[in-house]
Amino acid sequence: MATFEALNDEALEAVNGGASVNAADNTPAWQRPHWQPENYAMGTTFEAYGYLWYRIKPGDILGRIARTYGTTCAQLQALNPATIKDVNKILYGDAIIIRKL
């Protein structure tokens, strides 16, 4: 039986096009959990690495983010398994994938 960590790594690899998810393998920062890009303001969207991203601001709720971008909490969680482990707990400053471009 596969462990949660192994399944999580497999999901991340699928989302990231097969890219390594291990920081020890020099994985780019944007592919690691809780990426907080300094060059994008909180509460804004941006396009990078083939995805539309949103940088969480203080007071954001995942359900509101999902409604704003026409998606669901479950879909956002599936795209961001390392960052959104619990849909009720998101960290401001984190960049999350909204959808593939």
Secondary structure by P-SEA (a helix, b strand, c coil): cccaaaaaaaaaaaaacccccccccccccccccccccccccccbbbbcccbbbbbbcccccaaaaaaaacccaaaaaaaccccccccccccccbbbbcccc
